[in-house]
């Protein structure tokens, strides 16, 4: 079986689509490049499908590698028969391979191996076959110094048979079936841990079907277990499990059946149940991890693609009471122009004068205020200044999330960018830059520190990193990157680049000035033809001599665009400006061996709106002036809010009281909602009603149902 034959039905694509996508991966293509520029080859697969093929291809290769190791091991033992080889080579499921290999796996000393050393295997064989009318009399033949009694002989035989049963593929599958159908996950509080583990009191005596427990509850159980407060168990219906094994193994003469029934019970409780429980524990954890990661990645995608202000001159403020408000001014490229500290709550007149002078001196277009401590009060202070301004210039005022700003300000990235500035100034700069371009700034922060998601510290960290990197890469490439202004931290996520080439691009730019064309990328050290192919279409050069260099049209397609222009008796620039010219183009006319109709349709769309940012335009937001703290809230109050986090069970909303409220998934709409993302998105402006305020537990319950 080929990789494409194996993968196609799993992902739900054709064998040809899987084969062509795998071929592109083997040639070094990235997911964004394949999705955007190889639609004819993949049959227009999207990034989700292409990533699924990539994941399954990696698993397929792991299976092949593991199988080779198994074959080598069995061959070295001298036990590799043609039938066994065929069986292994026709198996592509790792779990099934492991089951087949289990009898040949090198083990530490077991009860069965010790019984075999005592010569009891023939006794086990005859009882297992069910053909011995008197097992006790047969056992007498095996008595010696190491096996002094009949009971010892029979026990040894049962130990051997129990291991055979536990290594039997059919038996293992039957117990898996029992787990799938009837397993309950249960937990108990550990002795004397009631007070210390009070936050897990909902799980002190808990049970739920494993196939129904939601991911967040399972991860909470596992966290309570790891912290030493809970004992967690996964068990199927024992009677059903043993009955399934009895039907498989208990056969033959009555005396043998008695021995086999004893063996089945031991094999299940001592070997099969613990082994399969571990398997289901790991599988259920992986499933919960995947769901939690899916929630996290969707939140991250929405946050990274949040509306940008664009290239404007910004005054940014990191609010504070005692230590003052850190103020910075940034030019339209995000470069630091000035920084200071003001004390609007102690020295209001002096602070006001400073802000006014900065607004005028640096021709500020917008003001960004961090939403942390003193954020609302600082907003009031700035509003008074704006209201008193006689200038006709309208200033935008925006509250900006501070999540992760402190992580950035103390990072190596921030120290490299601003080595002479302290962490407070760096934090204010990050707030301002987030307003201008959330994506460009947030890529500098470890996504786990941004604070959107659930249980991100409990899931498999390798799996999480891969998923988050994939999302960041997808977002960066979907938006496109300005080659002459992007930081190396942003460039490293561009298709085909990575940290090393991103660094080389920035250094080349510093030494040689702005790039004038995409082709100039080929002069960057170590950036070869393959990297150029993968990255060029996602990089933009404003005011380039060739206008296509500021579009998503790939350089490999420039000749076809030039031919379109030539056929119409014009040039590329005019073709991009005039829709009446583009309407005359018949894309079928330009279909060739290397350019298909799907690519041509993409080209025409791009010529219509070259380098269009897919993100929505930013809108200002104001909290209700009546509420500043939880004590100001009362039941029934209707308030504006901003969605700050989305989990499997609902959405958290900032209503301006320094503590987010929860809209449970059941309170999102007057219909059944399975996934909160059906109703809300991160950073969305919503209207909510206060249902309950529990000051002692610091909980605010909200509803969107009116």
ZIKADA-V397990 format. One record per pair of residues at least 6 apart in sequence whose C-alpha atoms are under 6 Angstrom apart, sorted by the first residue. I is the first residue (numbers start at 1). GAP is how many residues later the second one is. D is the distance in Angstrom with one decimal. If there is no record, write none. Layout:
# ZIKADA-V397990
i:I gap:GAP d:D
i:I gap:GAP d:D
This chain:
# ZIKADA-V397990
i:4 gap:11 d:5.5
i:4 gap:14 d:5.1
i:4 gap:15 d:4.9
i:5 gap:10 d:5.8
i:8 gap:6 d:5.6
i:8 gap:7 d:5.2
i:8 gap:10 d:5.7
i:17 gap:25 d:4.9
i:33 gap:501 d:6.0
i:35 gap:11 d:5.6
i:35 gap:12 d:5.8
i:63 gap:31 d:5.8
i:74 gap:6 d:5.4
i:99 gap:70 d:5.8
i:112 gap:47 d:5.0
i:112 gap:48 d:4.3
i:115 gap:41 d:5.0
i:120 gap:37 d:5.9
i:124 gap:33 d:4.4
i:127 gap:129 d:5.5
i:130 gap:121 d:5.9
i:130 gap:122 d:3.9
i:130 gap:123 d:5.5
i:130 gap:126 d:5.2
i:139 gap:11 d:5.7
i:139 gap:14 d:5.9
i:158 gap:105 d:5.4
i:162 gap:101 d:5.6
i:162 gap:105 d:4.5
i:166 gap:106 d:5.4
i:175 gap:66 d:5.9
i:178 gap:58 d:5.9
i:178 gap:63 d:5.8
i:179 gap:57 d:4.9
i:182 gap:54 d:5.0
i:182 gap:55 d:5.8
i:183 gap:27 d:5.7
i:183 gap:52 d:5.0
i:183 gap:53 d:3.8
i:184 gap:24 d:5.5
i:184 gap:25 d:4.3
i:184 gap:26 d:5.1
i:184 gap:50 d:5.6
i:184 gap:51 d:5.6
i:185 gap:22 d:5.6
i:185 gap:23 d:5.6
i:185 gap:25 d:5.4
i:185 gap:48 d:5.7
i:185 gap:49 d:4.5
i:186 gap:20 d:5.3
i:186 gap:21 d:4.1
i:186 gap:46 d:5.7
i:186 gap:47 d:5.3
i:187 gap:18 d:5.9
i:187 gap:19 d:5.2
i:187 gap:44 d:5.4
i:187 gap:45 d:4.4
i:188 gap:16 d:4.7
i:188 gap:17 d:4.9
i:188 gap:42 d:5.6
i:188 gap:43 d:5.3
i:189 gap:15 d:4.5
i:189 gap:40 d:5.9
i:189 gap:41 d:4.6
i:190 gap:39 d:5.5
i:190 gap:40 d:5.4
i:193 gap:36 d:5.8
i:197 gap:32 d:5.6
i:215 gap:73 d:4.3
i:224 gap:6 d:5.4
i:225 gap:6 d:5.9
i:250 gap:7 d:5.4
i:250 gap:10 d:5.6
i:251 gap:6 d:5.9
i:289 gap:170 d:5.0
i:296 gap:157 d:4.2
i:302 gap:380 d:5.7
i:304 gap:134 d:6.0
i:304 gap:135 d:4.7
i:307 gap:308 d:5.7
i:307 gap:309 d:5.2
i:307 gap:310 d:5.5
i:307 gap:311 d:4.8
i:308 gap:128 d:5.3
i:308 gap:129 d:4.8
i:308 gap:310 d:6.0
i:309 gap:126 d:5.8
i:309 gap:127 d:4.6
i:309 gap:309 d:6.0
i:310 gap:126 d:4.9
i:311 gap:21 d:4.5
i:312 gap:20 d:4.4
i:312 gap:53 d:5.9
i:313 gap:17 d:5.7
i:313 gap:18 d:4.6
i:313 gap:19 d:4.6
i:313 gap:51 d:5.0
i:313 gap:52 d:5.2
i:314 gap:15 d:5.8
i:314 gap:16 d:5.2
i:314 gap:50 d:5.5
i:314 gap:51 d:5.9
i:314 gap:52 d:5.0
i:314 gap:53 d:5.6
i:315 gap:13 d:5.7
i:315 gap:14 d:4.5
i:315 gap:52 d:4.8
i:316 gap:11 d:5.8
i:316 gap:12 d:5.3
i:316 gap:51 d:5.7
i:316 gap:52 d:4.5
i:316 gap:53 d:5.9
i:316 gap:112 d:5.9
i:316 gap:116 d:4.8
i:317 gap:9 d:5.5
i:317 gap:10 d:4.6
i:317 gap:52 d:4.8
i:317 gap:111 d:5.7
i:318 gap:7 d:5.6
i:318 gap:8 d:5.1
i:318 gap:52 d:5.2
i:318 gap:110 d:4.9
i:319 gap:6 d:4.4
i:319 gap:55 d:5.5
i:319 gap:56 d:5.6
i:320 gap:54 d:5.5
i:324 gap:18 d:5.6
i:324 gap:19 d:4.8
i:325 gap:16 d:5.5
i:325 gap:17 d:5.3
i:326 gap:15 d:4.6
i:327 gap:12 d:5.5
i:327 gap:13 d:5.3
i:327 gap:14 d:5.8
i:328 gap:10 d:5.6
i:328 gap:11 d:4.2
i:329 gap:8 d:5.3
i:329 gap:9 d:5.2
i:330 gap:6 d:4.7
i:330 gap:7 d:5.4
i:342 gap:9 d:5.1
i:343 gap:8 d:5.8
i:344 gap:7 d:5.3
i:365 gap:30 d:5.6
i:366 gap:29 d:5.1
i:366 gap:30 d:4.5
i:366 gap:31 d:5.9
i:367 gap:30 d:4.9
i:368 gap:30 d:5.0
i:368 gap:31 d:5.9
i:368 gap:64 d:5.7
i:369 gap:30 d:4.9
i:369 gap:31 d:5.8
i:370 gap:29 d:5.9
i:370 gap:30 d:4.9
i:370 gap:31 d:6.0
i:370 gap:32 d:5.6
i:371 gap:28 d:5.8
i:371 gap:29 d:5.7
i:371 gap:30 d:5.5
i:398 gap:222 d:5.9
i:403 gap:47 d:5.3
i:404 gap:45 d:5.4
i:404 gap:46 d:4.8
i:405 gap:22 d:5.4
i:408 gap:37 d:5.7
i:409 gap:14 d:4.9
i:409 gap:17 d:5.0
i:409 gap:18 d:5.1
i:410 gap:13 d:5.9
i:434 gap:7 d:5.6
i:440 gap:50 d:5.9
i:452 gap:193 d:5.2
i:473 gap:20 d:5.0
i:477 gap:17 d:5.9
i:477 gap:61 d:5.8
i:479 gap:134 d:5.8
i:480 gap:58 d:4.9
i:480 gap:59 d:5.9
i:481 gap:58 d:5.0
i:481 gap:59 d:5.8
i:482 gap:57 d:5.9
i:482 gap:58 d:4.7
i:483 gap:56 d:5.6
i:483 gap:57 d:5.6
i:483 gap:58 d:5.9
i:484 gap:30 d:5.6
i:488 gap:14 d:5.0
i:488 gap:15 d:5.5
i:491 gap:11 d:5.3
i:492 gap:6 d:4.2
i:492 gap:7 d:4.7
i:492 gap:10 d:5.0
i:495 gap:39 d:5.6
i:495 gap:40 d:4.9
i:496 gap:35 d:5.0
i:496 gap:38 d:4.9
i:496 gap:39 d:5.3
i:516 gap:28 d:5.7
i:537 gap:15 d:5.3
i:537 gap:17 d:4.5
i:540 gap:9 d:6.0
i:540 gap:10 d:4.5
i:541 gap:8 d:5.6
i:541 gap:9 d:4.9
i:542 gap:8 d:5.6
i:551 gap:59 d:4.8
i:551 gap:60 d:4.5
i:553 gap:50 d:6.0
i:565 gap:6 d:5.1
i:565 gap:7 d:5.6
i:576 gap:31 d:5.2
i:623 gap:33 d:5.8
i:628 gap:29 d:4.7
i:629 gap:28 d:4.2
i:630 gap:27 d:5.6
i:635 gap:55 d:5.1
i:635 gap:56 d:5.3
i:635 gap:57 d:5.8
i:636 gap:53 d:5.8
i:636 gap:54 d:5.2
i:637 gap:52 d:5.5
i:637 gap:53 d:5.3
i:638 gap:50 d:5.6
i:638 gap:51 d:4.3
i:639 gap:48 d:5.7
i:639 gap:49 d:5.5
i:640 gap:46 d:5.9
i:640 gap:47 d:4.5
i:641 gap:12 d:5.9
i:641 gap:13 d:5.3
i:641 gap:14 d:4.5
i:641 gap:44 d:5.8
i:641 gap:45 d:5.3
i:642 gap:11 d:5.4
i:642 gap:12 d:5.2
i:642 gap:41 d:5.6
i:642 gap:42 d:5.6
i:642 gap:43 d:4.7
i:643 gap:9 d:5.9
i:643 gap:10 d:4.4
i:643 gap:39 d:5.3
i:643 gap:40 d:4.9
i:643 gap:41 d:5.4
i:644 gap:8 d:5.7
i:644 gap:9 d:5.6
i:644 gap:38 d:5.9
i:644 gap:39 d:5.9
i:645 gap:6 d:5.8
i:645 gap:7 d:5.1
i:649 gap:16 d:5.5
i:650 gap:13 d:5.6
i:650 gap:14 d:4.3
i:650 gap:15 d:4.3
i:650 gap:26 d:5.8
i:651 gap:11 d:5.8
i:651 gap:12 d:5.3
i:652 gap:8 d:5.8
i:652 gap:9 d:5.5
i:652 gap:10 d:4.6
i:653 gap:7 d:5.2
i:653 gap:8 d:5.2
i:654 gap:6 d:4.6
i:661 gap:39 d:4.5
i:661 gap:40 d:5.7
i:662 gap:39 d:5.2
i:662 gap:40 d:5.7
i:663 gap:39 d:4.8
i:663 gap:40 d:5.4
i:665 gap:11 d:6.0
i:667 gap:36 d:5.0
i:667 gap:37 d:5.9
i:667 gap:38 d:6.0
i:668 gap:36 d:5.0
i:669 gap:36 d:5.5
i:688 gap:15 d:5.6
i:688 gap:16 d:5.0
i:689 gap:13 d:5.5
i:689 gap:14 d:5.2
i:690 gap:12 d:4.7
i:691 gap:10 d:5.3
i:691 gap:11 d:5.1
i:692 gap:8 d:5.9
i:692 gap:9 d:5.0
i:693 gap:7 d:4.7
